[in-house]
Every structure is written in structure tokens, then in C-alpha cells.
Amino acid sequence: MENKIYTVAIIGTGARGANTYGLLMKDNPDKFKIVSLCDLNAERLNRYGKIFDVPNAALFLDENEFFKEKRADLLVIATQDKDHYGHILKAFKAGYDILVEKPLTASRKECEELLAAQKASGRKALVCHVLRYAPAFLKASEIIDNGVIGKLVAINALERVAYWHQTHSYVRGNWRNSKTATPMILAKCCHDLDLLQYYAKSTCESVSSVGDLAHFKAENAPDGATERCVDCPHVDSCPASAKRIYIDTWLKNKEPDRWPHNVVAIAPVTEEKLWTAIKEGPYGRCAYACDNDVVDHQFTQMTFSNGVKASLVMTAFTYGSGRRYHFHGTKGELILDEAGDGGFTLKVFGGTPQQVTVDHTDDKGYGHGGGDYFLIKNLYDMLSGKATARTSFAASIESHLMGIAAEESRLQGGALVKVHN
């Protein structure tokens, strides 16, 4: 019997929904067929309608019209964070299986409601914790589970956001304000919380967290700074300059569909489009004159029910990006650093430190160290009944509760908060 080709609808045709998951599905025509799209942006909607060969009658600017009937077997939900909860409920009610971007919600009550809604619907669901599918992060779990470093005692995790990524996503961009998005511990560190819980192999008992917005605010603006970068005397010297981050970097490669440029201007990106965007749009605002309120650094400590301890440092103040995980066991240490080649340093006590490499030949060059590619592969296997959902709602909700507890703690000045009330 031939494998089934699953029909797919996508709501939210941005950098993740269409330009990542959509393109991955388009590259697997024997497994997926995109048949309907919904987005608030007409230009973006029409562009991906042509790329995916979706008829105009199946393109929707109005989500209410889109949800009037079930359009496909699978719905990809890649809308803004605050919209996920409502779109998930509508999807389950319509009878969709779903692939949904994280975070699902920033509410304890809504976590319970989403689990109940999935159970009542009987539908399958996968959350896009893509690093749980990346070869390097899976290799770390394999080494730990095989007892190479003994019993796991503690994990130190570092999330280097990078100064330019902070200004792009969390100062000027869609995740800048917790009232319209979610707290940064969920918006940015949902990957990390999920991984820490996955490595600890336990529910989390308690969390404490501190952090705030230290730098990207009005009083720290350079002298004479203007509201928009293009008019500013510091346009060629300020590290947060939109010209430097978008125009100057794009001119080095001139890739028409490269992130983050394809977020600032609708692809195919051109220099002219980028200039227009930073002169008129939100990504050209002074990084010290935006409506951002999310933190630019946060330190979180976690105690898991089995005794494993973990710390997570998230900071904007790094030159480059990439995570660093340091695992401490009773027989040795393991260090994974994305800033290098994605390999490991293994230090077994009494032995000689060694490098552990990771084979990336099967990841097809997609993002998140191959995580995007293997997520879609697991999605198909889940839909076909050949595999379980590695990042199911049940698995994902635990890390969401950790993030919610961390934000509660931060707002209380670092008080110890129980993850499960």
C-alpha cells in the first residue's frame, strides 16, 4: 500500500509557517500537499499561494472565513503567540490534526484547557520544539542516558540571544511586548525549558528567576539619537542601527529569501525593499525608542522532582548566538556548544578529554541544526501511525508550566515558585 499524501492548510504564512514548514512539505510531495492558506498580509498570502500552487479560492485573509469549514487533514498554526490558544481550539473543533508553533499559551488555566480539548477531539498534535529533533541535542541525550558521565546531577544552560537578534525580534519585532506576545522566557527560551525537562527525565518541582530590561530603553539612547535610524547621526556606528543590521549585512550576500531580512521585507528581498522598510516600518525604529517591555537578560534556576538541578542564563549581551549546555554527572562532564561546530567535549573523570562529533549528513541543510527537517519527518510518521509524537501536548505543557512559573518568580523578585500548584 502506498503512503498517504496528507493535505495541509497553513494559518500564518511567515518565516516559520510558510517559509520553513511549508517549503519542507513542498519538498516532500509524496507525503504532503498544501491546499489552503490564511494570513493577514495579502502580498505574503498571494506569494506563497503561487509557490505552493494553491488556488485563489483557497486563500483567506479572514480567519473566520477560513475556519468555517475544514480545509485539509493537517493544520499548521504559525500565527502570533497570543493567537495560538484560540486557533488550536478552533482547529480541534474543526477536526484537524495540528502542527503548532510554540509557545502554546502563557496561562496555567489555558494549558489545562488545551490538554482537555485535544483529549475531547481525539486528534493528533505536535508542538514545534524543533531542537528536540536536532541530531546534536539528541546525541547529548544518548550519551547521558547511556551512563557515560554517570548519574546526571546538574545542567548549566546558556542561551546567547546576540545583540542584533535581540533588537530584531525582542525590541523592534513581534515578540517585543509581553502584552501582545508572551514573556521572553516563553517566547525565546521555550526550546531550552523543553530540553532541560527532556534531559532531566523528570517533572520540575520549583523555579526561581530574576531578570529585567536593562539596556534597550530611552535613557540609554546615544546623544542626539532620532526616532528612526535612517535620520540618526549614529546610523553607521550604533550596534543596533537598522542600516547596519539589515542593509549592510544583506549587501554581503544578497540572498533574496534570507532570515531575518525576509521578515523585514517580503521576499524576494531587494536593497530597495529593505530601505523602504527601515524608513517606514517598525524595523527601522530606534532600538531605544520602541514599545518593548520584555527582558534583555534573565537567570532561572530549576529543581526537578528527581533531584536534578538546572540553571538557565538567557542574555542579549553576546556578540554571536547559539546555545551552550554543560552537563555535570557523577562520572564526568559533557559540553555541547552551538557556537562551535555543534560537537561535544566529553570529560570522563580520570580519563583524557575527547571530542565527540555529530553526523549532519542527513539533516538536508535545514535550520536549527537539522531540527526543522526531522520535525517534519516525525510529523509524517506520527500522522501515519508509525511513530509517537515526540513533542506532544502532554510533553510540551510541562515546559510551559516551568516558563510560566519562572515569569511569576521574576515578577516577585526571584521568589521560589512551585511549578505544579
DOFIFI-244050 format. One record per residue (C-alpha): residue number from 1; residue in three letters; x, y, z. Coordinates in steps of 0.25 Angstrom, whole numbers, plus 5000, padded with zeros to 4 digits. Last residue first. Layout:
// residues N
NUM / ALA / X / Y / Z .
...
This chain:
// residues 421
421 / ASN / 5000 / 5097 / 5169 .
420 / HIS / 5010 / 5090 / 5160 .
419 / VAL / 5022 / 5098 / 5156 .
418 / LYS / 5024 / 5103 / 5171 .
417 / VAL / 5030 / 5117 / 5171 .
416 / LEU / 5043 / 5121 / 5179 .
415 / ALA / 5043 / 5137 / 5179 .
414 / GLY / 5052 / 5143 / 5170 .
413 / GLY / 5047 / 5158 / 5171 .
412 / GLN / 5032 / 5154 / 5170 .
411 / LEU / 5031 / 5158 / 5155 .
410 / ARG / 5043 / 5148 / 5153 .
409 / SER / 5036 / 5137 / 5161 .
408 / GLU / 5023 / 5138 / 5153 .
407 / GLU / 5032 / 5138 / 5140 .
406 / ALA / 5039 / 5126 / 5144 .
405 / ALA / 5026 / 5119 / 5148 .
404 / ILE / 5020 / 5122 / 5134 .
403 / GLY / 5033 / 5116 / 5128 .
402 / MET / 5032 / 5103 / 5136 .
401 / LEU / 5018 / 5102 / 5133 .
400 / HIS / 5021 / 5103 / 5118 .
399 / SER / 5032 / 5092 / 5120 .
398 / GLU / 5022 / 5083 / 5126 .
397 / ILE / 5011 / 5086 / 5115 .
396 / SER / 5021 / 5081 / 5104 .
395 / ALA / 5021 / 5067 / 5108 .
394 / ALA / 5006 / 5066 / 5109 .
393 / PHE / 5004 / 5074 / 5096 .
392 / SER / 5013 / 5064 / 5089 .
391 / THR / 5027 / 5067 / 5085 .
390 / ARG / 5032 / 5053 / 5082 .
389 / ALA / 5018 / 5050 / 5076 .
388 / THR / 5018 / 5035 / 5074 .
387 / ALA / 5023 / 5028 / 5062 .
386 / LYS / 5018 / 5019 / 5050 .
385 / GLY / 5003 / 5024 / 5052 .
384 / SER / 5003 / 5031 / 5038 .
383 / LEU / 5001 / 5044 / 5045 .
382 / MET / 5012 / 5042 / 5054 .
381 / ASP / 5022 / 5037 / 5043 .
380 / TYR / 5018 / 5050 / 5035 .
379 / LEU / 5021 / 5059 / 5047 .
378 / ASN / 5034 / 5051 / 5050 .
377 / LYS / 5039 / 5055 / 5037 .
376 / ILE / 5034 / 5069 / 5038 .
375 / LEU / 5042 / 5070 / 5052 .
374 / PHE / 5054 / 5064 / 5045 .
373 / TYR / 5055 / 5075 / 5035 .
372 / ASP / 5053 / 5086 / 5045 .
371 / GLY / 5063 / 5080 / 5055 .
370 / GLY / 5074 / 5079 / 5045 .
369 / GLY / 5083 / 5088 / 5053 .
368 / HIS / 5072 / 5098 / 5055 .
367 / GLY / 5070 / 5101 / 5041 .
366 / TYR / 5071 / 5092 / 5028 .
365 / GLY / 5083 / 5087 / 5022 .
364 / LYS / 5078 / 5073 / 5018 .
363 / ASP / 5079 / 5068 / 5032 .
362 / ASP / 5084 / 5054 / 5028 .
361 / THR / 5099 / 5058 / 5026 .
360 / HIS / 5099 / 5064 / 5040 .
359 / ASP / 5108 / 5054 / 5047 .
358 / VAL / 5111 / 5059 / 5061 .
357 / THR / 5126 / 5059 / 5066 .
356 / VAL / 5130 / 5055 / 5080 .
355 / GLN / 5143 / 5062 / 5084 .
354 / GLN / 5151 / 5056 / 5096 .
353 / PRO / 5156 / 5059 / 5109 .
352 / THR / 5166 / 5049 / 5115 .
351 / GLY / 5162 / 5040 / 5126 .
350 / GLY / 5161 / 5040 / 5141 .
349 / PHE / 5147 / 5047 / 5141 .
348 / VAL / 5141 / 5046 / 5127 .
347 / LYS / 5142 / 5059 / 5120 .
346 / LEU / 5134 / 5059 / 5107 .
345 / THR / 5135 / 5072 / 5099 .
344 / PHE / 5123 / 5072 / 5089 .
343 / GLY / 5120 / 5076 / 5074 .
342 / GLY / 5112 / 5087 / 5068 .
341 / ASP / 5123 / 5092 / 5060 .
340 / GLY / 5126 / 5104 / 5070 .
339 / ALA / 5115 / 5114 / 5075 .
338 / GLU / 5105 / 5102 / 5077 .
337 / ASP / 5113 / 5098 / 5089 .
336 / LEU / 5110 / 5084 / 5095 .
335 / ILE / 5119 / 5081 / 5108 .
334 / LEU / 5119 / 5067 / 5115 .
333 / GLU / 5125 / 5065 / 5129 .
332 / GLY / 5129 / 5053 / 5136 .
331 / LYS / 5126 / 5041 / 5146 .
330 / THR / 5116 / 5047 / 5155 .
329 / GLY / 5110 / 5055 / 5144 .
328 / HIS / 5110 / 5070 / 5141 .
327 / PHE / 5104 / 5074 / 5127 .
326 / HIS / 5109 / 5088 / 5121 .
325 / TYR / 5099 / 5093 / 5110 .
324 / ARG / 5103 / 5104 / 5101 .
323 / ARG / 5093 / 5111 / 5092 .
322 / GLY / 5096 / 5119 / 5080 .
321 / SER / 5097 / 5134 / 5076 .
320 / GLY / 5108 / 5143 / 5074 .
319 / TYR / 5113 / 5156 / 5080 .
318 / THR / 5106 / 5154 / 5094 .
317 / PHE / 5098 / 5163 / 5102 .
316 / ALA / 5084 / 5158 / 5099 .
315 / THR / 5085 / 5149 / 5111 .
314 / MET / 5077 / 5136 / 5115 .
313 / VAL / 5084 / 5128 / 5126 .
312 / LEU / 5078 / 5115 / 5130 .
311 / SER / 5081 / 5107 / 5142 .
310 / ALA / 5078 / 5093 / 5145 .
309 / LYS / 5077 / 5083 / 5157 .
308 / VAL / 5074 / 5069 / 5156 .
307 / GLY / 5067 / 5063 / 5169 .
306 / ASN / 5057 / 5054 / 5163 .
305 / SER / 5046 / 5064 / 5165 .
304 / PHE / 5054 / 5075 / 5157 .
303 / THR / 5059 / 5087 / 5163 .
302 / MET / 5061 / 5099 / 5154 .
301 / GLN / 5068 / 5112 / 5154 .
300 / THR / 5066 / 5124 / 5144 .
299 / PHE / 5074 / 5136 / 5140 .
298 / GLN / 5068 / 5146 / 5131 .
297 / HIS / 5074 / 5157 / 5121 .
296 / ASP / 5068 / 5166 / 5111 .
295 / VAL / 5054 / 5166 / 5118 .
294 / VAL / 5041 / 5169 / 5110 .
293 / ASP / 5036 / 5183 / 5111 .
292 / ASN / 5037 / 5188 / 5096 .
291 / ASP / 5029 / 5200 / 5092 .
290 / CYS / 5041 / 5205 / 5084 .
289 / ALA / 5050 / 5217 / 5085 .
288 / TYR / 5064 / 5212 / 5090 .
287 / ALA / 5064 / 5202 / 5078 .
286 / CYS / 5062 / 5214 / 5069 .
285 / ARG / 5051 / 5210 / 5059 .
284 / GLY / 5055 / 5204 / 5045 .
283 / TYR / 5049 / 5190 / 5048 .
282 / PRO / 5035 / 5196 / 5051 .
281 / GLY / 5033 / 5201 / 5036 .
280 / GLU / 5035 / 5214 / 5028 .
279 / LYS / 5049 / 5217 / 5026 .
278 / ILE / 5054 / 5203 / 5030 .
277 / ALA / 5044 / 5196 / 5021 .
276 / THR / 5047 / 5205 / 5009 .
275 / TRP / 5062 / 5203 / 5010 .
274 / LEU / 5059 / 5188 / 5011 .
273 / LYS / 5051 / 5188 / 4999 .
272 / GLU / 5061 / 5196 / 4991 .
271 / GLU / 5072 / 5186 / 4995 .
270 / THR / 5064 / 5175 / 4990 .
269 / VAL / 5057 / 5163 / 4997 .
268 / PRO / 5049 / 5153 / 4989 .
267 / ALA / 5043 / 5152 / 4999 .
266 / ILE / 5034 / 5162 / 5007 .
265 / ALA / 5043 / 5172 / 5015 .
264 / VAL / 5047 / 5172 / 5030 .
263 / VAL / 5043 / 5157 / 5032 .
262 / ASN / 5051 / 5153 / 5019 .
261 / HIS / 5063 / 5160 / 5024 .
260 / PRO / 5063 / 5152 / 5037 .
259 / TRP / 5065 / 5142 / 5030 .
258 / ARG / 5069 / 5140 / 5015 .
257 / ASP / 5060 / 5140 / 5003 .
256 / PRO / 5066 / 5149 / 4993 .
255 / GLU / 5081 / 5146 / 4997 .
254 / LYS / 5089 / 5158 / 4994 .
253 / ASN / 5101 / 5152 / 5001 .
252 / LYS / 5109 / 5164 / 5007 .
251 / LEU / 5098 / 5174 / 5003 .
250 / TRP / 5089 / 5167 / 5013 .
249 / THR / 5098 / 5170 / 5025 .
248 / ASP / 5099 / 5185 / 5021 .
247 / ILE / 5085 / 5187 / 5019 .
246 / TYR / 5079 / 5179 / 5031 .
245 / ILE / 5087 / 5180 / 5043 .
244 / ARG / 5096 / 5192 / 5039 .
243 / LYS / 5084 / 5200 / 5034 .
242 / ALA / 5075 / 5196 / 5046 .
241 / SER / 5086 / 5202 / 5055 .
240 / ALA / 5087 / 5194 / 5068 .
239 / PRO / 5102 / 5194 / 5068 .
238 / CYS / 5102 / 5209 / 5067 .
237 / SER / 5113 / 5214 / 5057 .
236 / ASP / 5107 / 5216 / 5043 .
235 / VAL / 5094 / 5221 / 5047 .
234 / HIS / 5099 / 5229 / 5059 .
233 / PRO / 5095 / 5243 / 5053 .
232 / CYS / 5081 / 5237 / 5052 .
231 / ASP / 5071 / 5240 / 5041 .
230 / VAL / 5072 / 5226 / 5035 .
229 / CYS / 5071 / 5220 / 5049 .
228 / ARG / 5057 / 5226 / 5053 .
227 / GLU / 5053 / 5233 / 5065 .
226 / THR / 5066 / 5241 / 5066 .
225 / ALA / 5078 / 5239 / 5074 .
224 / GLY / 5085 / 5252 / 5079 .
223 / ASP / 5093 / 5246 / 5090 .
222 / PRO / 5092 / 5231 / 5089 .
221 / ALA / 5080 / 5224 / 5095 .
220 / ASN / 5081 / 5218 / 5109 .
219 / GLU / 5070 / 5227 / 5116 .
218 / ALA / 5060 / 5222 / 5105 .
217 / LYS / 5061 / 5207 / 5107 .
216 / PHE / 5068 / 5196 / 5102 .
215 / HIS / 5078 / 5194 / 5113 .
214 / ALA / 5074 / 5187 / 5126 .
213 / LEU / 5060 / 5181 / 5123 .
212 / ASP / 5059 / 5171 / 5135 .
211 / GLY / 5063 / 5158 / 5141 .
210 / VAL / 5062 / 5148 / 5152 .
209 / SER / 5056 / 5134 / 5153 .
208 / SER / 5053 / 5123 / 5163 .
207 / VAL / 5047 / 5110 / 5160 .
206 / SER / 5041 / 5098 / 5167 .
205 / GLU / 5037 / 5083 / 5165 .
204 / CYS / 5040 / 5081 / 5150 .
203 / THR / 5035 / 5067 / 5145 .
202 / SER / 5046 / 5057 / 5142 .
201 / LYS / 5055 / 5052 / 5131 .
200 / ALA / 5065 / 5063 / 5134 .
199 / TYR / 5069 / 5063 / 5119 .
198 / TYR / 5055 / 5065 / 5114 .
197 / GLN / 5052 / 5075 / 5125 .
196 / LEU / 5064 / 5083 / 5121 .
195 / LEU / 5061 / 5082 / 5106 .
194 / ASP / 5047 / 5087 / 5108 .
193 / LEU / 5052 / 5099 / 5116 .
192 / ASP / 5062 / 5102 / 5106 .
191 / HIS / 5053 / 5102 / 5094 .
190 / CYS / 5043 / 5110 / 5101 .
189 / CYS / 5054 / 5120 / 5104 .
188 / LYS / 5051 / 5131 / 5093 .
187 / ALA / 5036 / 5133 / 5094 .
186 / LEU / 5034 / 5126 / 5108 .
185 / ILE / 5045 / 5133 / 5116 .
184 / MET / 5042 / 5145 / 5107 .
183 / PRO / 5028 / 5147 / 5113 .
182 / THR / 5018 / 5145 / 5102 .
181 / ALA / 5013 / 5153 / 5091 .
180 / THR / 5004 / 5166 / 5090 .
179 / LYS / 5004 / 5169 / 5105 .
178 / SER / 5018 / 5163 / 5107 .
177 / ASN / 5024 / 5173 / 5097 .
176 / ARG / 5036 / 5171 / 5088 .
175 / TRP / 5032 / 5158 / 5082 .
174 / ASN / 5027 / 5163 / 5068 .
173 / GLY / 5040 / 5171 / 5065 .
172 / ARG / 5046 / 5184 / 5069 .
171 / VAL / 5052 / 5181 / 5083 .
170 / TYR / 5050 / 5166 / 5084 .
169 / SER / 5051 / 5160 / 5070 .
168 / HIS / 5061 / 5170 / 5063 .
167 / THR / 5068 / 5177 / 5075 .
166 / GLN / 5070 / 5164 / 5082 .
165 / HIS / 5075 / 5157 / 5069 .
164 / TRP / 5085 / 5168 / 5068 .
163 / TYR / 5091 / 5167 / 5082 .
162 / ALA / 5092 / 5152 / 5081 .
161 / VAL / 5082 / 5143 / 5088 .
160 / ARG / 5092 / 5134 / 5095 .
159 / GLU / 5084 / 5124 / 5103 .
158 / LEU / 5093 / 5118 / 5113 .
157 / ALA / 5090 / 5105 / 5120 .
156 / ASN / 5096 / 5099 / 5133 .
155 / ILE / 5091 / 5085 / 5136 .
154 / ALA / 5093 / 5077 / 5149 .
153 / VAL / 5093 / 5063 / 5155 .
152 / LEU / 5093 / 5053 / 5143 .
151 / LYS / 5097 / 5040 / 5148 .
150 / GLY / 5109 / 5035 / 5142 .
149 / ILE / 5116 / 5043 / 5130 .
148 / VAL / 5115 / 5031 / 5120 .
147 / GLY / 5102 / 5026 / 5126 .
146 / ASN / 5096 / 5022 / 5113 .
145 / ASP / 5085 / 5032 / 5116 .
144 / ILE / 5095 / 5044 / 5117 .
143 / ILE / 5101 / 5040 / 5103 .
142 / GLU / 5088 / 5038 / 5096 .
141 / SER / 5082 / 5051 / 5102 .
140 / ALA / 5094 / 5058 / 5096 .
139 / LYS / 5093 / 5051 / 5083 .
138 / LEU / 5078 / 5056 / 5082 .
137 / PHE / 5083 / 5071 / 5084 .
136 / ALA / 5093 / 5069 / 5073 .
135 / PRO / 5084 / 5062 / 5063 .
134 / ALA / 5073 / 5072 / 5064 .
133 / TYR / 5059 / 5067 / 5067 .
132 / ARG / 5057 / 5072 / 5081 .
131 / LEU / 5063 / 5085 / 5076 .
130 / VAL / 5050 / 5087 / 5067 .
129 / HIS / 5041 / 5089 / 5079 .
128 / CYS / 5030 / 5091 / 5069 .
127 / VAL / 5018 / 5085 / 5076 .
126 / LEU / 5011 / 5072 / 5070 .
125 / ALA / 4996 / 5069 / 5071 .
124 / LYS / 4988 / 5057 / 5068 .
123 / ARG / 4973 / 5058 / 5069 .
122 / GLY / 4963 / 5051 / 5079 .
121 / SER / 4955 / 5063 / 5080 .
120 / ALA / 4952 / 5062 / 5095 .
119 / LYS / 4966 / 5059 / 5098 .
118 / GLN / 4971 / 5070 / 5090 .
117 / ALA / 4962 / 5080 / 5097 .
116 / ALA / 4965 / 5075 / 5110 .
115 / LEU / 4980 / 5077 / 5108 .
114 / LEU / 4977 / 5091 / 5103 .
113 / GLU / 4968 / 5094 / 5115 .
112 / GLU / 4979 / 5090 / 5125 .
111 / CYS / 4989 / 5099 / 5118 .
110 / GLU / 4979 / 5110 / 5117 .
109 / LYS / 4978 / 5110 / 5132 .
108 / ARG / 4993 / 5111 / 5134 .
107 / SER / 4994 / 5123 / 5124 .
106 / ALA / 5005 / 5127 / 5116 .
105 / THR / 5000 / 5120 / 5104 .
104 / LEU / 5004 / 5110 / 5093 .
103 / PRO / 5018 / 5115 / 5092 .
102 / LYS / 5021 / 5109 / 5082 .
101 / GLU / 5018 / 5107 / 5067 .
100 / VAL / 5007 / 5097 / 5064 .
99 / LEU / 5005 / 5085 / 5056 .
98 / ILE / 4991 / 5080 / 5056 .
97 / ASP / 4981 / 5069 / 5053 .
96 / TYR / 4969 / 5076 / 5049 .
95 / GLY / 4955 / 5072 / 5053 .
94 / ALA / 4948 / 5086 / 5053 .
93 / LYS / 4947 / 5087 / 5068 .
92 / PHE / 4962 / 5083 / 5069 .
91 / ALA / 4965 / 5094 / 5059 .
90 / LYS / 4957 / 5104 / 5066 .
89 / LEU / 4963 / 5101 / 5080 .
88 / ILE / 4977 / 5102 / 5074 .
87 / HIS / 4974 / 5115 / 5067 .
86 / GLY / 4969 / 5121 / 5080 .
85 / TYR / 4982 / 5117 / 5088 .
84 / HIS / 4991 / 5120 / 5077 .
83 / ASP / 4987 / 5135 / 5075 .
82 / LYS / 4995 / 5141 / 5087 .
81 / ASP / 5008 / 5135 / 5081 .
80 / GLN / 5006 / 5141 / 5067 .
79 / THR / 5002 / 5131 / 5056 .
78 / ALA / 5009 / 5118 / 5052 .
77 / ILE / 4998 / 5108 / 5053 .
76 / VAL / 5000 / 5097 / 5042 .
75 / LEU / 4986 / 5090 / 5040 .
74 / LEU / 4986 / 5075 / 5035 .
73 / ASP / 4976 / 5067 / 5028 .
72 / ALA / 4971 / 5079 / 5020 .
71 / ARG / 4961 / 5091 / 5018 .
70 / LYS / 4951 / 5088 / 5030 .
69 / GLU / 4940 / 5098 / 5029 .
68 / LYS / 4936 / 5112 / 5034 .
67 / PHE / 4950 / 5113 / 5040 .
66 / PHE / 4956 / 5121 / 5027 .
65 / GLU / 4944 / 5130 / 5027 .
64 / ASN / 4947 / 5134 / 5042 .
63 / GLU / 4962 / 5135 / 5039 .
62 / ASP / 4959 / 5146 / 5029 .
61 / LEU / 4971 / 5148 / 5018 .
60 / PHE / 4968 / 5134 / 5012 .
59 / LEU / 4974 / 5127 / 5000 .
58 / ALA / 4966 / 5114 / 4996 .
57 / ALA / 4958 / 5121 / 4985 .
56 / ASN / 4971 / 5127 / 4979 .
55 / PRO / 4976 / 5113 / 4976 .
54 / VAL / 4989 / 5108 / 4984 .
53 / ASP / 5001 / 5105 / 4975 .
52 / PHE / 5010 / 5105 / 4987 .
51 / ILE / 5019 / 5116 / 4982 .
50 / LYS / 5007 / 5123 / 4976 .
49 / GLY / 4999 / 5123 / 4989 .
48 / TYR / 5012 / 5127 / 4996 .
47 / ARG / 5013 / 5140 / 4988 .
46 / ASN / 4998 / 5142 / 4989 .
45 / LEU / 4998 / 5141 / 5004 .
44 / ARG / 5010 / 5150 / 5006 .
43 / GLU / 5004 / 5161 / 4998 .
42 / ALA / 4991 / 5160 / 5005 .
41 / ASN / 4996 / 5160 / 5019 .
40 / LEU / 4986 / 5155 / 5029 .
39 / ASP / 4989 / 5141 / 5026 .
38 / CYS / 4981 / 5128 / 5023 .
37 / LEU / 4986 / 5117 / 5013 .
36 / SER / 4979 / 5105 / 5007 .
35 / VAL / 4983 / 5092 / 4999 .
34 / ILE / 4998 / 5089 / 5003 .
33 / LYS / 5001 / 5075 / 4998 .
32 / PHE / 5009 / 5066 / 5007 .
31 / LYS / 5016 / 5052 / 5007 .
30 / ASP / 5020 / 5049 / 4993 .
29 / PRO / 5021 / 5064 / 4990 .
28 / ASN / 5033 / 5065 / 5000 .
27 / ASP / 5040 / 5077 / 4996 .
26 / LYS / 5026 / 5085 / 4997 .
25 / MET / 5026 / 5080 / 5012 .
24 / LEU / 5039 / 5086 / 5015 .
23 / LEU / 5035 / 5099 / 5008 .
22 / GLY / 5023 / 5100 / 5016 .
21 / TYR / 5030 / 5097 / 5029 .
20 / THR / 5041 / 5107 / 5027 .
19 / ASN / 5036 / 5119 / 5018 .
18 / ALA / 5021 / 5116 / 5020 .
17 / GLY / 5019 / 5114 / 5035 .
16 / ARG / 5033 / 5118 / 5040 .
15 / ALA / 5036 / 5131 / 5033 .
14 / GLY / 5022 / 5136 / 5031 .
13 / THR / 5010 / 5129 / 5025 .
12 / GLY / 5001 / 5129 / 5038 .
11 / ILE / 4990 / 5119 / 5036 .
10 / ILE / 4994 / 5107 / 5028 .
9 / ALA / 4986 / 5096 / 5022 .
8 / VAL / 4991 / 5083 / 5018 .
7 / THR / 4986 / 5070 / 5011 .
6 / TYR / 4993 / 5058 / 5015 .
5 / ILE / 4999 / 5048 / 5004 .
4 / LYS / 4997 / 5034 / 5009 .
3 / ASN / 5008 / 5024 / 5007 .
2 / GLU / 5005 / 5014 / 4996 .
1 / MET / 5000 / 5000 / 5000 .
